[in-house]
Amino acid sequence: MAKLALLLATFTLLFLIASASIYRTTVEVDEENPRGQSCQEQFQQQQQLRHCQMFLRQQSQGGAWDNQQQHLRECCRQLQQLETRCRCPGLEQAVRRQQQQGPFGEQQEMFETASEIPRMCQMQPLRGCDFRSLYTSF
């Protein structure tokens, strides 16, 4: 009987050690873009970053501070819905659309402001967007 108890205790100990050494595999699901949409589709779905366009226009025209902040908040909300990789291309399109609607300020100034929006929204890419090649001549 003592041998059976010792054998049972040994098997229990081995089972506990084996259970402790089993590792878990974590599967990370990209829920940021569950349907696999392209950046262009995401841009369209977020109303072409309309609030970012409005923010850029008001920044270049010196609009009312309250309105600028409201548009920035909504712009951040729209950007948050885009995949990180799509945020800078989306902001570039927002600047280009704003420029098509009329001369609301210098293109370079608008791109410089747009490059800072991710940082203002405290989201990736925190370094901002590099649009310098779009408005500098060589």
C-alpha positions as CSV (number, residue, x, y, z in Angstrom):
1,M,0.0,0.0,0.0
2,A,2.9,2.4,0.8
3,K,4.4,1.6,-2.6
4,L,1.1,2.4,-4.3
5,A,0.9,5.8,-2.4
6,L,4.5,6.6,-3.3
7,L,3.9,5.7,-7.0
8,L,0.7,7.8,-7.0
9,A,2.5,10.8,-5.4
10,T,5.3,10.4,-8.0
11,F,2.8,10.4,-10.9
12,T,1.0,13.4,-9.4
13,L,4.3,15.3,-9.1
14,L,5.3,14.5,-12.7
15,F,1.9,15.6,-13.9
16,L,2.2,18.9,-12.1
17,I,5.7,19.5,-13.5
18,A,4.6,18.6,-17.0
19,S,1.6,20.9,-16.7
20,A,3.7,23.8,-15.5
21,S,6.1,23.4,-18.4
22,I,3.4,23.6,-21.0
23,Y,3.4,27.0,-22.6
24,R,0.5,28.9,-24.1
25,T,0.5,30.2,-27.6
26,T,-1.2,33.5,-27.9
27,V,-2.7,34.3,-31.2
28,E,-2.9,38.0,-31.9
29,V,-5.8,39.0,-34.1
30,D,-5.5,42.3,-36.0
31,E,-8.9,43.8,-35.2
32,E,-7.8,47.2,-36.4
33,N,-8.8,46.1,-39.9
34,P,-10.8,42.9,-39.7
35,R,-12.0,43.0,-43.2
36,G,-8.6,43.5,-44.9
37,Q,-9.6,46.9,-46.4
38,S,-7.1,48.9,-48.4
39,C,-6.0,52.3,-47.2
40,Q,-8.2,53.9,-49.9
41,E,-11.3,52.0,-48.7
42,Q,-10.6,53.0,-45.1
43,F,-10.1,56.6,-46.1
44,Q,-13.5,56.6,-47.9
45,Q,-15.1,54.9,-44.9
46,Q,-13.9,57.7,-42.7
47,Q,-15.5,60.3,-44.8
48,Q,-12.1,61.2,-46.5
49,L,-10.9,62.5,-43.1
50,R,-13.3,65.4,-43.5
51,H,-12.6,66.7,-40.0
52,C,-8.9,66.6,-40.7
53,Q,-9.5,68.7,-43.8
54,M,-11.6,71.2,-41.9
55,F,-8.9,71.4,-39.2
56,L,-6.2,72.0,-41.8
57,R,-8.4,74.7,-43.5
58,Q,-9.1,76.5,-40.2
59,Q,-5.4,76.3,-39.2
60,S,-4.3,77.9,-42.4
61,Q,-7.1,80.6,-42.2
62,G,-6.7,81.3,-38.5
63,G,-10.3,80.1,-37.7
64,A,-11.8,80.2,-34.2
65,W,-9.9,78.2,-31.6
66,D,-13.0,76.3,-30.4
67,N,-13.8,75.2,-33.9
68,Q,-10.2,74.1,-34.6
69,Q,-10.2,72.0,-31.4
70,Q,-13.5,70.4,-32.2
71,H,-12.3,69.5,-35.7
72,L,-9.0,68.2,-34.3
73,R,-10.9,65.9,-31.8
74,E,-13.1,64.6,-34.6
75,C,-10.0,64.2,-36.9
76,C,-8.3,62.2,-34.2
77,R,-11.4,60.0,-33.9
78,Q,-11.4,59.4,-37.7
79,L,-7.7,58.7,-37.8
80,Q,-8.0,56.2,-35.0
81,Q,-10.3,54.2,-37.2
82,L,-7.5,53.9,-39.8
83,E,-4.8,51.3,-39.6
84,T,-1.5,52.9,-38.5
85,R,0.0,52.3,-42.0
86,C,-2.8,54.2,-43.6
87,R,-2.8,57.4,-41.4
88,C,0.0,59.3,-43.2
89,P,-1.3,58.4,-46.7
90,G,-4.8,59.4,-45.5
91,L,-3.6,62.8,-44.2
92,E,-1.7,63.3,-47.5
93,Q,-5.0,62.8,-49.4
94,A,-6.8,65.1,-47.0
95,V,-4.3,67.9,-47.7
96,R,-4.6,67.3,-51.5
97,R,-8.4,67.4,-51.3
98,Q,-8.3,70.6,-49.3
99,Q,-6.0,72.1,-51.9
100,Q,-8.4,71.1,-54.7
101,Q,-11.2,73.0,-53.0
102,G,-9.4,76.3,-53.0
103,P,-6.3,78.2,-52.0
104,F,-6.7,78.0,-48.2
105,G,-3.1,78.6,-47.5
106,E,0.3,77.5,-48.7
107,Q,0.6,73.9,-49.5
108,Q,3.9,73.5,-47.5
109,E,2.3,75.0,-44.4
110,M,-0.7,72.6,-44.7
111,F,1.6,69.6,-45.2
112,E,3.6,70.7,-42.2
113,T,0.5,70.9,-40.0
114,A,-0.8,67.6,-41.3
115,S,2.5,65.9,-40.5
116,E,2.0,66.9,-36.8
117,I,-1.6,65.6,-36.5
118,P,-0.7,62.0,-35.3
119,R,1.4,63.5,-32.6
120,M,-1.3,66.0,-31.6
121,C,-3.7,63.0,-31.4
122,Q,-1.2,61.0,-29.4
123,M,-1.3,58.1,-31.8
124,Q,1.1,56.2,-34.0
125,P,3.1,57.3,-35.9
126,L,4.2,59.5,-33.0
127,R,7.1,60.8,-35.0
128,G,4.5,62.3,-37.3
129,C,4.3,62.0,-41.1
130,D,7.2,62.9,-43.3
131,F,5.7,64.9,-46.2
132,R,8.9,67.0,-46.9
133,S,9.5,65.3,-50.2
134,L,6.0,66.3,-51.4
135,Y,6.6,70.0,-51.2
136,T,10.4,70.5,-51.4
137,S,12.2,70.9,-54.7
138,F,15.5,69.4,-55.4
